[in-house]
Amino acid sequence: MVLDDLRRSVRSYGLGDYSDCVFRSQLSVDNACRAVLSILGVEFERTHFPSHIISENVLSDAKIVRRLNLSRSQIELLVRLVVYASPLEEQRTMPRYGWETEQEIIPPSEIYRKQLAETLLRSALRTLEAVCDFFKTIPTLPRELSELVSEIEEEVRSASKELGKN
């Protein structure tokens, strides 16, 4: 799902559907962060804020960091992941439903313009880079998952090059 939503996000950006770009970026990052929680064995309830769980329930608890035997580089990658994922998570439901004021509902297409969508897409790409780098630090990573990480890395590189042209 991470890869599929990433591709759809990039495609939506190229088509000028910026609210869908942000929504798909959110989904991609959300699922990638959940995968990190799963590989760490951290139990969590249904959430749209998995980076918050990584920050509050893993990184902020020295006992858990020790129990998980996280290396310094893994901690740094998780911090990077949290920093880049948070702006996407903070968009909440706006990319899908807009913003309700007392007088009107502002549709997502009026909130998400090219510049904002590009900024948030770049955050998604940086988050996914950190996720991939984190997974590569796990020596017992199954081959199937390792191949998926490589596919995501390639898609992130391709999208980053495409954004670099803009």
C-alpha positions in Angstrom: 0.0 0.0 0.0 2.9 2.4 0.7 4.2 2.1 -2.8 0.8 2.3 -4.4 -0.2 5.4 -2.5 3.2 7.0 -3.2 2.8 6.5 -6.9 -0.8 7.8 -6.8 0.4 10.9 -4.9 3.1 11.7 -7.4 0.7 11.1 -10.3 -1.9 13.4 -8.7 0.7 16.1 -8.2 1.6 15.9 -11.9 -2.1 16.2 -12.8 -2.6 19.2 -10.6 -4.9 17.4 -8.2 -3.0 18.8 -5.2 -5.5 17.8 -2.4 -5.4 14.1 -3.6 -1.6 14.4 -3.8 -1.5 15.4 -0.1 -4.1 12.7 0.8 -2.2 10.0 -0.9 1.1 11.2 0.6 -0.6 11.0 4.1 -1.7 7.4 3.4 1.7 6.3 2.2 3.5 7.8 5.2 0.8 6.5 7.6 1.3 3.0 6.4 5.0 3.2 6.3 5.1 4.4 10.0 2.7 1.6 11.0 5.1 -0.8 9.4 7.9 0.6 11.5 5.8 0.1 14.6 5.0 -3.4 13.6 8.6 -4.4 12.9 9.5 -2.9 16.4 6.8 -5.0 17.9 5.1 -2.0 19.3 1.4 -2.6 19.8 -0.9 0.3 19.0 -4.6 1.0 18.5 -6.0 2.2 15.2 -4.4 5.7 14.6 -3.7 8.2 12.0 -0.8 9.5 14.0 1.7 6.7 14.0 4.7 9.1 14.1 3.3 10.4 17.4 3.3 6.9 18.8 6.9 6.5 17.6 7.8 9.7 19.3 5.8 9.4 22.5 5.8 5.6 23.1 9.2 4.6 21.8 11.7 7.5 21.5 10.6 9.3 24.7 10.9 6.1 26.8 14.5 5.1 27.6 13.4 1.7 28.9 11.7 0.9 25.6 14.7 2.2 23.6 16.9 -0.1 25.6 14.5 -3.1 25.4 14.3 -2.7 21.6 18.1 -2.4 21.5 17.9 0.5 19.2 21.3 1.8 17.9 22.1 5.5 17.8 21.7 5.5 14.0 18.3 3.8 14.3 17.2 6.4 16.8 18.4 9.2 14.5 16.4 7.7 11.7 13.3 7.4 13.8 13.6 11.0 14.9 14.0 12.0 11.2 10.9 10.0 10.4 8.9 11.8 13.1 10.0 15.2 12.0 9.0 14.7 8.4 5.8 12.7 9.0 4.3 15.1 11.5 3.4 17.9 9.0 1.5 15.4 6.9 -0.4 13.9 9.9 -1.3 17.4 11.1 -3.3 17.9 7.9 -5.8 15.5 9.4 -8.9 15.3 7.2 -8.5 18.6 5.3 -7.1 17.0 2.1 -10.3 14.9 1.9 -13.0 17.1 3.4 -11.8 20.6 3.4 -12.1 23.1 6.3 -15.3 24.1 7.9 -15.7 27.7 9.1 -18.8 29.3 10.6 -19.9 30.6 7.2 -18.8 27.9 4.8 -16.9 24.8 4.0 -13.7 25.5 2.1 -13.1 22.7 -0.3 -9.7 20.9 -0.4 -9.0 22.2 -3.9 -9.0 25.8 -2.5 -6.7 24.9 0.4 -4.1 22.8 -1.4 -2.2 24.7 -4.1 0.9 23.6 -5.9 3.4 25.0 -3.5 1.8 23.5 -0.4 1.3 20.1 -2.1 5.0 20.1 -3.2 6.2 20.9 0.3 4.1 18.1 1.8 5.0 15.7 -0.9 8.7 16.4 -0.2 8.0 15.7 3.5 6.5 12.4 2.5 9.5 11.5 0.3 11.9 12.3 3.2 9.8 10.3 5.6 9.9 7.3 3.3 13.7 7.7 2.9 14.0 7.5 6.6 11.7 4.5 6.8 13.7 2.7 4.1 17.0 3.5 5.8 15.6 2.3 9.1 14.5 -1.0 7.6 17.9 -1.5 6.0 19.4 -1.5 9.5 17.5 -4.6 10.4 19.8 -7.6 9.6 17.0 -10.2 9.8 14.7 -8.3 7.4 13.0 -10.9 5.2 14.0 -10.9 1.5 10.5 -10.0 0.4 10.4 -7.0 2.6 13.9 -6.0 1.6 12.8 -6.1 -2.1 9.8 -3.9 -1.3 12.1 -1.4 0.5 14.3 -1.2 -2.6 11.2 -0.6 -4.8 10.1 2.2 -2.5 13.6 3.7 -2.5 13.6 3.7 -6.3 10.2 5.4 -6.5 11.3 8.0 -3.9 14.4 8.8 -6.1 12.3 9.0 -9.2 9.8 11.3 -7.6 12.5 13.5 -6.1 14.1 13.9 -9.5 10.7 14.8 -11.0 10.1 17.4 -8.3 13.7 18.8 -8.8 12.6 19.8 -12.3 9.9 22.1 -11.0 
